[in-house]
Amino acid sequence: MAQMPSNTLNISFAGQDSVVPFQVAPLDVRGRVVQMGPVINEILDRHAYPEAVSRLLAEAITLTVLLGTVLKFDGKFILQTKTDGPVSMLVTDFSTPDAVRAYARFDEEAVAACVDAGNADAPSLLGKGILAMTIDQGQHTQRYQGIVQLDGITLEEVARRYFRQSEQIPTEVRLAVGEVFTRQEGEGPRHDWTAGGMLLQFLPDSEERMRMKDLHGGDGAPEDDGFLEDDAWAEAQALMGTIEDVELTDKSVEPERLLYRLFHEHGVRVFDAIAVQDQCTCSQTKVRNVLSGLSDTERAESVEAGEIRVTCEFCSEKYTFQPSDLSTGNEAAD
């Protein structure tokens, strides 16, 4: 592994939970890299999911952060799966400028069966269904949504297909999740999660250099599609293919060091890092507005022991309302 020379150590490393955008001009590629730590642990510790579910959700969070920090406007990027697998739903969203949240729905027995059978990878846990990536710019704007079929593919391949089908931008993605076990003197063992990822895109000035090949007739598989061969993009992909999981998850290997290792021969330009944080967007007012929008019948069905109780699936915050405190809705039609 190429070592960063000592005379460059005066740079400020972004550290964990900060997305580092970069550009390698000689190869016409741009990208971003992130190493997640405390934010991942705060989210996963709150939910106490089985290990396999936590690992899958950590990948989804990392991918969401890589894609969400691209937004240049006030809005939200949402990644959501709906499948027939043991993990039937993943929901992660990034609200500009820096807030990420996530949760998962799963069948505990089915997940345990997958683990016992040695099939705890993403394709096995997700099964078949769809993954939607949605960009929401707020009220009075139209949502943009891209759909990718999940048919036994990884989240890395999901991102590649999304950009190939929706944006027609040559894209490579690497994701990794790791576990760290430590023990302080006089204390019990401690378990922490760490995750990392890199997104690389080929964006030459000439559109011809990145256009897709003409497709053959018939219904070819997504893997049959391809971008015109380009030496620069081929080299960038080859370099990214050398990344080891530990380089994305070990906090001693800062993103800047990894970028130097990959692209020092060409020169890599690093831009200001974007810090992210675990922050839910729910509130008493937002939940009240949702309940007030229900019909009288729907609200009546939600009353237990004289109260309406709502728990946010993202942050587990609990909200309690008296039915009389909510504005009157409309009766549901017969």
Secondary structure, DSSP 8 states (H G I E B T S, - for coil): -----GGGTTS----TTEEEEEEEGGGTEEEEEEEE-HHHHHHHHHHT--HHHHHHHHHHHHHHHHHHTT--SS-EEEEEEEESSSS-EEEEEEETTTEEEEEEE--HHHHHHHHHTT--SHHHHH-EEEEEEEEE--TTS--EEEEEEEES--HHHHHHHHIIIII---EEEEEEEEEEEEE-TTS-EEEEEEEEEEEEEE--S-GGGG-B----SS---GGG--B---HHHHHHHHHHTT--HHHHH-TTS-HHHHHHHHHTTT--EE---EE-EE-----HHHHHHHHHTS-HHHHHHTEETTEEEEE-TTT--EEEE-GGGS--------
